[in-house]
Amino acid sequence: MATGRTVKRWQRIYIDGYDLSAYVYAVGPSFMEHEAAKSPACFTDGVQGSLPGQPKITVSELKGVLDPTALTGLHARLNTGTGALKIMHLVGMRAAPVAGDPVFCGVFQQGDYKEVDEDGFSAVTIKIGDWDVNSLINYANPWGILLHANGAETGANTGSGIDCIAATSKGGWLMYQVFAANAPGATATLSVDDSANGSDWLALLDATTGSIDVGTAPVAGIIATHTDHTIRQYLRWQLALGSATSVTFALTYMRAR
Amino acid sequence: MALAIATVVDSISNLSVSGLTIKDMDTIPASASGLGPLLIPLPNFVTNFNMERDSYGGGSTAKMTVTYNLNYRLLFAQAGSGRDLEYFDNMVSMVALLWDAILAIETLTGAIDLVPAGITNMGLINDPAEHEYYGCDIAVRVTEFVN
């Protein structure tokens, strides 16, 4: 991972196991916002305010090209205009995203799908709403780091992982996006390891997908661990092959602080 | 990071375009005669320089985005060395090949981004020795991060 600034073209957007980056030219603003409760309220006021520590989280809007590519294109994936989307918004640092780069993840409700003219070409805008109520987790920060960039693996990880500077004790959550595997119905388990020193690794408690079908269709998901888990300083991706011999995926971890 | 114009120009000279030799700032020939299609830096090589501060701080710490044009001359074929119009489509095709090479750049050492910025003077132009050539002037726009 390079440090410093970057530019828009190195961002990527993965949704429900599909890499839609080649169809999208703008995402965001991706944000979480802690609203202050309004007070005082009168009996006739509508209910308003916010829960402490529970922000509004969204990627706001996607802008892309209207491309009718079957099955894997933006139009094919999102033209229904509704539904919960597992979104991974990656910010590569002056290059395509690599392990250690920042990511913004969440499960959001799609709000619409609009065809618009954008300086002469047919574009689409897609409103992304709030966090999906059927996927609520006890974490307020959608920003994490990329542990495994979009690519294929054929075995377990024995690498040194990512140095996150310090251990934390408030748990965290992961998001996986599996793009492909070697065969329909093939299975594998994605998980996260942590380490205090970058050399002695343990499986991070509960941070595992369990055995999942990675071959029948692209798949994505989030896994939250308990909010009092200690997460040691170093993190790395892990893969346990079931019947699969190759899995193409991206994996991120959002460490609570 | 300091400005890396020399690095950027070196990177451009290493682009691969079939049939075209791209010259660095320190390899401009005194004459293009007999050298085949060439792309050479023009005397007004760096133009439209612009800098924007992106953060607080002095010159050694403030993040800055710098953009500028680099101006090149494509010397395709010497005038009078053949029937004039027989060069025209090949020259245009070579311009397209050059743009293709630039558009295909993933990353360019020294620059954050490099995009085409225009073509001018297509027709008869001069090489450094004032020989007339069929060619054109080509500009690319470079973006660099400083600090």
HADDOCK unambig.tbl for C-alpha pairs under 7 A between the chains (distance, minus, plus):
assign (segid A and resid 94 and name CA) (segid B and resid 112 and name CA) 6.99 0.50 0.50
